Amino acid sequence: MRNLNRVLLTVLIILAAAGLAAFLRARGDRHRLGGAVDLAGSMEPVRLEFNRSAGHPRLLMVLAPACPVCLEGAETVRDDLLREYPELRVLAVWMEALPFDITRNPARRIETFANEPRMAHFYDMQQVSGRVLKNQLEWQDDSLPWDVYLLYPADASWSEDPPEPTVWFHQRQEANASHYRTGGDLEEALRSAVDKL
């Protein structure tokens, strides 16, 4: 019986050590961020880039790295909208919104978009982007807004608070039904909104 207890204890120690090592690797990956700017609790880097892109229509996306629907939305923006609208500029905020965001190697996900110079990437470990947008969008769910797409005209300027978007959409069924668009409907809604700017 003693030997069995020693074996079980050894196995538990090995599993705990492996789990800790995986967590630390994920944490290290999170800090590399694939070239994204760490928001460090402040939307100031997003505000500066937003204003630097004045003269162009801008799309602000807040996405979760572990959300496959978010990734599809970002790919649609990169592959379709930016191709069709070369004047469009995109600010992608990758916010830790889901329990697995830290472990899904956000750097690798962000790097898949690195070759598009019209996309600026930010990483939000402290969910400041969700808190800033929650009141502005009158978000109707208890959670913070993520998987959201906000479109701004070329003459919009960001001073203390973000400007009001021309339109905004999200891909989450639980909140703000009138702004819910997903898949092809999201692409069509964004395209139609950019056409009207």
Secondary structure, DSSP 8 states (H G I E B T S, - for coil): -HHHHHHHHHHHHHHHHHHHHHHHHHHHHHHHGGG-EE-TT-SHHHHHHHHHTTTS-EEEEEE-TT-HHHHHHHHHIIIIIHHH-TT-EEEEEEE--STTTTTS-HHHHHHTTTT-TTEEEEEETT-HHHHHHHHHTT--SSS---SEEEEE-TT---SSS----SEEEE--TTS-GGGB--THHHHHHHHHHHHH-
